[in-house]
Amino acid sequence: MLVHSKPPAMEQLSKPNHHRAAFIPLIDLSKPDTKAQLVRACEDFGFFKVINHGVPADLIRDLESEALRFFSLPLSVKAQAGPPDPFGYGDKKIGHNGDVGWLEYLLLTTNSSADYHKFSAIFGLAAEKFRCLVNKYIAAVRKMACEILEMVAEGLRIQQRDAFSKLLMDEQSDSVFRVNHYPPIPGFLESDGQNLIGFGEHTDPQIISVLRSNNISGLQISLKDGRWISVPPDHNSFFINVGDSLQVMTNGRFKSVKHRVVANGSKSRLSMIYFGGPPLSEKIAPLASLMQGEEDSLYKEFTWFEYKKSAHKSKLAVNRLGLFEKIVAS
């Protein structure tokens, strides 16, 4: 349990449109020609669900089990693995700018050679098992993410098939793995009609995010018209969303989706997210091959380090790309 009393402030969020949830694109990665579907999903939603993804079900189950075992420990014990600096255990606070949510989380590096010394005091010998499971899981979802990005590149008719995926495969790739736990809310009443923010609205700054959760609802995405829709949970599938960096690299053709999580209240929700990022020194700008004729770039060129630093200084809901957009003279 995260805390032992009901939170004092419940925030009423705009009610999502549940009927639109059926329109979330579903893409079967085992089908021979999904490139056009992927491109359309990235343009229209910036978000889609994939099935037949190739990630072993037993690997997902084992890692989820270990994560839940960790989160079930007393807070005083879990705190030994924190604070996240940048990796480790965090509790309610999201970033350094006042954002909070009804969650606890683990931020982990995707560097397979990193040791998990913070967890040794908690897991003991099992810390090595946890590290191995995380590494195997990251390798599997990164492979899936790269395959998706390569199909997207083909769908966009980019000559270099690995134009996006090579950034995730680079040894210096600045990717992150995050495990979020949204515990039940003490005293929660299903009938009170109120929702508590689990994770506030935001876009992901990286190139691509690969998300899965247990079979508990909570994730919501924002449509282009500003309406929110709930994403039905599906613990057998993965959800993919476009990040800010991919939006820039496609010169705004793909949209980085704004999303949030509402705490379920009565049930425990666990989600695991792989954020595929480029190397810190990588320059982020629209790909020349995607610029049509005299089309100008909508964004100033920047390095991933510059953007990451700027994003970390802002609150979650801020349009982080705003500082890097070119102002078009009227």
N, C-alpha and C positions, 0 to 999 in steps of 0.2 A: 504494500500500500504506500502511496506517495506521501500523503499526509493523513492526519487522523480526524479532521473536522471538515465540515462542508465549507467551500469557499464563500467568502462574504459577498462577493459581487458576481451575479449572473448576468451575462450580456445577451440581450435579445438580438439575434442575427436575422437578416432578411431571409424569408422562407424560400428554400430552393424549389425549383420546378421539377418535380419527380417524373413528370410525364416525358420530359425531354431526354431522360437518361437513356432511353432506348436508342437514341440517335448517336451515342458514342461509337465511333468506328471500331469494328471488330475485324482483326486481320489475322489470317491463318498463315503463319510463317512457313508451313510445309508446302504451300501451294507454289507452283512454278513461277507465276507472274503476279507478284503483289506490289511491284514498284509503283504503279500508278495509284493504287489505293493508299500506299504510304505517303506519297507526295500530297495527295488530296487531303488526307487526314492532318498532315502537318500544316497545310494552308488553312483549312477550314476550322480546325479545333486546336491544333498544337498539342493534341492529346489523343491516345487511342489504346485499345486493349489488344494484346497479342496472345494467341493460343498456339499449341504445338511449337513451343519455344525451345525445347531441348534441354532445359535445366532439370536435372534429376529431382523427382519428388522427394526421395529420401534425404537428399542433401538439404532441401528447403525445410523439411520437417525436423531434421536433427539440429540445424542451426536455430530455428525458431524455438525449439525445446530448450536449448542451452541459454538463449536470450531470456526466455521467460523464467528460467531458473535463477538467472542473475537478478532480474527485476523483482523477484519474490523475496529477495533478501532484505533484512532491515536497512533502513536508510543510512544508519550510522556505518554499516558495513559497505554499502554501495559507494558512499561518499569517499571511501579510500581510493576509488578509481577516478576521482575528480580532483579539481575542476577540469573542464576541457581546455587544454592549453597547447595546441588547439585540440588535441585528442584526449578522450576520456569521458567520464560520466558527468552529465548535467541534469539539473532538477529545476523545472519550471521556467528558469530564465533562458531566453532565446537570444543569443548575441549579447552585445554590450550597450544597446541603445534603448533599454526599457521594455522591450517586448517580452511578454510572459505568456505561458499557455499551461493548460492542465495536462502536463506530460512530464516524463523523464526520458532521458535518451543516452545513447552511446554514440560518440563520434570516433570513427576509426580510420586510420590510414589504409590506403590500398597497396601500400608497399609490402610485398609478401615477406620481405626479410626483416621487417620491424618486429621488435620483441614487445610482449604485452606485460611489461614489468608491473604496471599498475594493477593488473588483475591477479598477479601471482599470490598476493596476500589474501585474496578473496577465494579464488578458485583452487589455489594450490597446484597440484599436478594437473588438474583439469584445465588450467589456463592454456596449456599447450594444445589440448584437444579443441578448445574454443578458437584459438588462433588458426589451427589447421582448417577447421570448418569455415571460418570467415574467408580464408585465402581461396579455398575451393569454390565457395559461393561467388566471390568477386570474379574469379577467373571465368566462371560459367556465364554470369550476367554481362560481363564485359564483352565476351565473345558474341553473345546475342546482340548487344548494343552495336558492336562493330558491323555485324551482318546487316542490321537494320540500316545503319548509316551508309553502308556500301550500296544497298538496294536503292536508298534514297538518292544517292549520287548518280546512279544509273538512270533513275526516273527523271532526274533533272538534266540528263544528258551531259554530265560533267565527264570530261575525258579521263580524268584521274579518278578511278573508282574509290581509292582510299583517301580522297581529299579531306574527309571528315574523320574517318576511322583511324587514320595514322596518328592523330593527335591523342587518342585514347591509348593506343598501343605504344606510344613513345615511352621510353624508360623514365623520362622526366615528367610524365603526365601527372597533373595535379588533381587527381580524382579523390573522392571521399566516399566513405561508406557510413551510413547513418541508420541506427536502429531506434525507433520511437516507440515508447510504451505510454498508452493513454489509459490509466487505471480507472476503475469505477469511481463514481463520485458519492461520497457518504451522504446519505439522506436524500439522494436524487429521487424525484418523483416523475414518472413518465408523463403524468397528466398536467404538469405545470406549464408545459408549452415553451419552456425556456431552454436555451442552449448555451453551453460554456465553450469558449474558444479553446480548442486543443492546440492548434497551431494557426496563427493568424494568416490572412491573405498575403500572398507573395508570388513572385516568379522565381524560378531557379536560375542562377547566373551562369551555370555551366553550359555545355553543349547539349547534353541529353541526360535524362533521368530515367532510371529503371526501378519501378516500385512494385512491391507486392505487400499484401497485408493478410492477416487472418480473416475469417469470414464475418467480420464486424464492420458495420457501416460507419461513416464519418467523413470520408473524403468528398469534397465538392469542388467543381471547377466553374469558372466564370466564362460565359459565352461572350461573343463579340458585342452583343447588345447590352451587356452588363448584368444579365440575369444569371443566377447561380443554379446549377443542377447538381443533384446528388449522384455520386457514382456508386452503383450497386457493387457490393464487395464480391470478390471471386478469388478464393485463395489458391485456385489452380492456375490462374492466369497472371500475366504481368501487365502493368499499365506503363506506358511510355509517354513522357512529355518533352516537348521542345524547350530548350533553355535559351536564355538571353543571347549567348554567344552564337548559337545556330541561327537565331533571328537576324543577327548582324551579318553573319557570313552569307545569308541568302538575301541580304538587303531588304529585309522586312517581308519577304515573300512567305516565310514561315513565321508563325506567331508563338512567342513564349507565353504559355498559358498561365493565367493567374489562378491559384488554387488555395484552399484552406482545409483545415480539419476541424470538425465539431466533435467535441467529446461525447461519446455515446451515453455516458452517465451510468447505466446499469451494468455494462459489460466491459471487460478489459480488451483493448485493441492494441495489436502489435503490428508495426509496419517496418519494412526494411527497404532502404533506398540506396541505390548506387548512383552517384553523381559523376558522370564522365566529363572530366575537364582537360583542357590542354596544358602543355608545359607553361610555367610562369612567364617565360620570356616570349611566348608565342604572340605574334601580332594578330589581332582580331580585326578583320575588315571584310567587306563583301568580296566574294570570289570574282575575279575578273571575267571568268567564263559565264557568270550569271548576269553580268551587266549587259543590257540590251541597248545597242546603238549609242545614243548620247545620254543615256540614263546616268544620273549622278548618284553617288553614294549618299545614303541617308544618314550615315554615321561617320564620325571622326575615327581614324585608326587609333587603336590603343592596344596595349599588351594585356594579357590575362592578369598579370600581377597588378597593373593599374586598376583594372576593373574590379578585381577581387577586393583590393584595398578600399576602393570607393564603396562597394556594396556593403562591406563590413562596418562602414561608418554610418550607414543609413538605417532607418527603421524598416521593418519588413514590408509594409504596404507601399513604400515609396517607389515611383517609377525609376528604377536604377539606371535605365538606359537614357533617361532624359538628359543627363549631363553630357552624354556622348552623341546626342543627335545634332545634325547640322541644321541650322536655322535657315530656311529657304526665304530669300528676299521676295516680298510681294510686289 
